[in-house]
Amino acid sequence: MTSRNWVKLFINTCLIGGLTTAIVGLIVRWNEFQPIFADIKIVEILSVLVWLIVMGILFSVISQMGFFAYLTVHRFGLGIFKSVSLWNGVQAVLIIFVLFDLVYLRFQSFAKSGDSILPYLGVAAFLLAVGLLVAWIKAKETNKEAFIPALFFMIVVTVIEWVPVLRVNEHSWFYLMLFALLVCNAYQVLILHKLNAQSDRQREELAAKSKAGGKTKKKPSI
């Protein structure tokens, strides 16, 4: 990827994270923010929106750190296992393990006596559904070998990025960070191959211009 496209990816992901967090934050914490909007307190409304956007940008940076970390791990995995199918098998096992822990450990840590396990299953099922959708789109636009890596990133890496809030289990932060991470992670997964293709075309165009410039350059007289 060229530096220009990397900057483009960084800025767009930050904007997406900020916008997503602002929207989700207003929905999740509407009871808290409703009096401000009802009284049309412009300064406080702007303060709330700016705060949510800044938090969303922070979440997007965490998402990008996880994304580039996974790209590195993915290359190491392919090098170690020497087979795409074997490495994908390892990732599939880790996906199952993480989903199980997401339900079991949270239920053991936060459930009260008599609580149902269904809400904990629901979060894992939602994460799996989003991951499957993104992975399906990625495989459709690239190749079937990309399905498991995309699913692994959307589930395992998202959960790892989500750990600080999972440990606290505070309702509003729980959903605020989850949706921001999912949207940012999905965007990065689905845009990566397009940016790589665009970078290749830019390099080819630059090489062609350099070659054409070299042919038309006059030879020195001495």
C-alpha positions in Angstrom: 0.0 0.0 0.0 1.3 3.5 -0.9 1.7 6.1 1.8 -1.1 8.2 0.2 -3.5 5.3 0.5 -2.4 4.5 4.0 -3.1 8.1 5.1 -6.5 7.8 3.3 -7.3 4.6 5.2 -6.3 6.2 8.5 -8.3 9.4 8.0 -11.4 7.6 6.7 -11.3 5.1 9.6 -11.1 7.9 12.1 -14.0 9.6 10.5 -16.1 6.5 10.5 -15.3 5.7 14.1 -16.1 9.2 15.2 -19.4 9.3 13.3 -20.5 5.8 14.5 -19.7 6.5 18.1 -21.6 9.8 18.0 -24.7 8.1 16.6 -24.5 5.1 18.9 -23.7 7.3 21.9 -26.8 9.4 21.4 -28.9 6.3 21.2 -27.5 4.4 24.1 -27.2 7.4 26.4 -30.3 9.2 25.3 -31.8 9.3 28.7 -28.7 11.2 29.9 -28.5 13.6 27.0 -32.2 14.2 26.4 -32.5 17.2 28.8 -29.7 18.9 27.0 -31.4 18.5 23.6 -34.8 19.3 25.0 -33.6 22.7 26.3 -31.6 23.3 23.2 -28.4 24.1 25.0 -26.1 24.6 22.0 -22.8 24.7 23.9 -23.5 21.5 25.9 -24.9 19.7 22.8 -21.7 20.5 20.9 -19.6 19.5 23.9 -21.4 16.1 24.0 -21.0 15.6 20.2 -17.3 16.5 20.2 -16.6 14.2 23.2 -18.4 11.3 21.5 -16.5 11.9 18.2 -13.1 12.1 20.0 -13.9 8.8 21.8 -14.8 7.3 18.4 -11.5 8.4 16.9 -9.8 6.8 19.8 -11.7 3.6 19.2 -10.8 3.8 15.5 -7.1 4.1 16.4 -7.4 1.0 18.6 -9.1 -0.7 15.6 -6.3 0.2 13.3 -3.6 -1.0 15.7 -5.4 -4.3 15.9 -5.8 -4.5 12.1 -2.1 -4.0 11.3 -1.1 -6.2 14.1 -3.3 -9.0 12.7 -1.8 -8.5 9.2 1.6 -9.1 10.7 0.4 -12.2 12.7 -1.3 -13.5 9.5 2.0 -13.4 7.6 3.8 -15.1 10.5 1.0 -17.8 10.6 1.3 -18.5 6.9 5.1 -18.7 7.2 5.0 -21.1 10.2 2.2 -23.5 9.0 3.3 -23.4 5.3 -0.3 -24.0 4.3 -3.3 -21.7 3.9 -5.7 -24.4 4.8 -3.8 -25.4 7.9 -3.5 -21.8 9.1 -7.1 -21.3 8.4 -7.9 -24.4 10.5 -6.0 -23.0 13.4 -7.8 -19.7 13.1 -11.2 -21.5 13.0 -10.4 -23.3 16.3 -9.4 -20.0 17.9 -12.7 -18.4 16.7 -14.7 -21.1 18.5 -12.6 -20.8 21.6 -13.0 -17.0 21.8 -16.7 -17.2 21.2 -17.1 -19.8 24.0 -15.0 -17.7 26.4 -17.0 -14.6 25.5 -20.1 -16.3 26.8 -18.8 -18.5 29.6 -16.3 -16.0 31.2 -18.7 -13.1 31.1 -21.5 -15.2 32.5 -19.3 -16.5 35.3 -18.0 -13.0 36.1 -21.1 -10.8 35.9 -24.2 -12.9 36.0 -26.2 -12.8 39.2 -28.1 -15.6 40.8 -31.0 -16.6 38.6 -29.9 -14.6 35.6 -30.4 -16.2 32.1 -27.5 -17.0 29.9 -29.4 -15.8 26.8 -28.2 -12.2 26.9 -24.6 -13.4 27.0 -25.3 -15.8 24.1 -27.0 -13.0 22.2 -23.9 -10.8 22.2 -21.7 -13.7 20.9 -24.4 -14.6 18.3 -24.5 -10.9 17.1 -20.8 -10.7 16.8 -20.7 -14.0 14.9 -23.5 -12.8 12.6 -21.7 -9.6 11.7 -18.4 -11.5 11.3 -20.0 -14.0 8.9 -21.5 -11.3 6.8 -18.3 -9.3 6.5 -16.3 -12.5 5.8 -18.8 -13.5 3.1 -18.6 -10.2 1.4 -14.8 -10.3 1.6 -14.6 -13.8 0.1 -17.1 -12.8 -2.6 -15.0 -9.8 -3.6 -11.6 -11.6 -3.4 -11.4 -15.4 -3.0 -12.7 -18.1 -0.7 -9.4 -18.4 1.2 -10.1 -14.9 2.6 -13.3 -16.0 4.5 -11.6 -17.5 7.6 -9.0 -14.7 8.0 -11.8 -12.0 7.7 -14.0 -13.9 10.2 -11.0 -14.3 12.6 -10.3 -10.6 12.5 -13.9 -9.6 12.9 -14.4 -11.9 16.0 -11.1 -12.6 17.7 -9.3 -9.3 17.1 -12.5 -7.3 17.9 -12.8 -9.2 21.2 -9.2 -8.5 22.1 -9.6 -4.8 21.3 -12.8 -4.8 23.3 -11.2 -6.3 26.4 -10.9 -3.1 28.5 -14.6 -2.5 28.4 -15.5 -6.2 28.7 -13.6 -6.3 32.0 -15.7 -3.3 33.4 -19.0 -4.4 31.8 -20.5 -1.0 31.9 -23.7 -0.9 29.7 -23.2 2.3 27.7 -19.4 1.8 27.1 -20.1 -1.9 26.3 -22.2 -1.0 23.2 -20.4 2.2 22.4 -17.1 0.5 21.9 -18.5 -2.6 20.3 -20.3 -0.9 17.4 -17.4 1.5 16.8 -14.9 -1.4 16.6 -17.2 -3.5 14.4 -17.8 -0.7 11.9 -14.1 0.3 11.8 -12.9 -3.3 11.5 -15.4 -4.1 8.8 -14.4 -1.0 6.8 -10.7 -1.9 7.0 -11.3 -5.5 6.0 -13.5 -4.7 3.0 -11.4 -1.7 1.7 -7.9 -3.3 2.0 -7.9 -5.2 -1.3 -9.3 -2.2 -3.1 -6.6 0.1 -1.7 -3.9 -2.5 -2.6 -5.1 -2.7 -6.1 -5.2 1.1 -6.4 -1.7 1.3 -5.0 -0.5 -1.2 -7.7 -2.1 0.9 -10.4 -0.5 4.1 -9.1 2.9 2.4 -9.1 2.5 1.1 -12.6 1.4 4.6 -13.8 4.4 6.2 -12.0 6.8 3.6 -13.6 5.3 4.2 -17.0 5.7 8.0 -16.7 9.3 7.6 -15.5 10.1 5.2 -18.4 8.5 7.6 -20.9 10.4 10.5 -19.4 13.6 8.6 -19.7 13.1 7.9 -23.4 12.4 11.5 -24.3 15.3 13.0 -22.2 18.0 14.5 -24.5 21.4 13.1 -24.4 24.2 15.4 -23.1 26.3 17.1 -25.9 29.5 16.2 -24.1 
